[in-house]
Amino acid sequence: MQMIERLKRHIGRRRRNARRAPNPRWGVDFLSEIRTRTPIEPMTILDVGANIGLSSLEYQDRFPNAEIHAFEPSPQNFHRMDEVLAGAPGIRRHNCAVGAAPGEVMFRHNPYHPTMSRIGEGEGEEIAVPITSLDAFCERNRIDSVDILKIDTEGYEIEVLAGAEQLMSEQRIALIQLECGLNPDYSNHHIQIERLLAHMFQRGYRLFGLYEQWEWTLDPSPALARADAVFISSAAIAESRRSAG
């Protein structure tokens, strides 16, 4: 009997140590890790800063049953997105910005680098575009919960999150993916990770992983410049624990 008890304790220690060991597969493919690390089956996805729609297409490919909403304020980018997503009627497209509150905002379209178009200072023509908030949008469209929220807004992330305060406070967004800066010397168009961590931790979100890590390509350096940070809600963590038994 003592031998059996010692064997059980030994197996228990091995299992705990295995859970603590670093996993080299994490931090590589966020969408795959949703299925391997959580019980979440994405059914509602919001793509804020969708540009020409390539990320929305990837979401549809991975989660064909999901309802996907793609937001892009640039009229030029939105026109191109209409062409790219012509064969994807399941992706709903919205030609507007997303921020702290509905209304109108000045948006700067960069014709030379469309992915760098943004709200705020920068190159390109400044135009007025409609803007909504995620709280208002979800209420208007009767969306009770969001499984994945992706935000790529070139430094406007906190404003987007401010407009989702109710959704976040009620833990109705499971996973939030944002591009963030890792180096204050280079990432002037991205929210710095320390500010992002403080904002998310205060609202009950925890870091799920870092993906798409980049050095500063114009000035080769071993220091990372930016990455996609993914956060998971406390409610989703609790559900994962229940599912794991």
Residue, then its C-alpha position, 0 to 999 in steps of 0.5 A: m500500500q505504501m508503495i502504491e501511495r509513493l507511486k501516486r505521489h511520484i506520478g503527480r509530481r511528474r504531471r505538475n512538472a510537465r505542466r510547468a515546462p516551457n512549451p516550444r509550440w506556444g507563441v507560434d500560431f495563435l489561431s491553432e492554440i485557441r483549439t489546443r489550449t482552450p475549449i473556445e469554439p469561435m463563433t463571433i469575431l471582430d476584425v478592427g483595422a481590417n485593411i483589405g480583409l486578409s486577416s478576416l479571410e484567415y479567420q473564415d478559413r479557420f472558423p468557417n461557422a463564425e460570424i465575422h465583422a471587418f471594420e476599415p475606415s479608409p475608403q480606398n482600403f475598404h474598396r480593395m477589401d470589397e474586391v478581396l472579399a467578393g467571394a466571402p459573403g459571410i464576412r460583414r464589412h463596415n466602412c468606419a473607424v472604431g473608437a471610444a464613442p460613436g461620431e466622426v473622426m479625422f482619419r489620415h490615409n497614407p497612399y504610399h503605405p496603406t497599412m500605415s493609415r491611421i487616426g492621428e498624426g502621419e503622412g497622407e490626406e486627412i479625411a472625415v470618417p464615421i466612427t463607432s464604439l464596440d459597445a454601441f455596435c454590439e448592442r445595435n447588432r444584438i451581439d451578446s459575446v465576442d470570441i476573438l477581437k483583433i485590433d490593428t489600429e496603428g496606436y489607436e488601440i486604447e481608444v478602441l478598448a475604451g469603447a468596449e469598456q462594458l463588454m470587457s467589464e462583463q467579460r464578454i470578450a474571450l480573446i483580444q489580439l492587439e499589435c503593441g510596441l516592445n521597444p520605446d526607441y522604435s514603436n512610435h505607431h504602437i501602444q507600448i506593452e507596459r501600458l497595454l498590460a496595465h490596462m488589460f490586467q485592471r480589467g481582468y484579462r491575462l496574457f495568453g501569448l506573444y505572436e508575430q515578433w518583429e525586429w526593427t527592419l530599417d535599423p537591424s537590431p537584436a532588440l524586438a520592436r513589436a509583436d501581437a499580444v493576445f489576452i484572455s479573459s478571466a471568465a475564459i480561463a475559468e471555463s478552460r479550467r472547468s473543461a480540463g477537469 
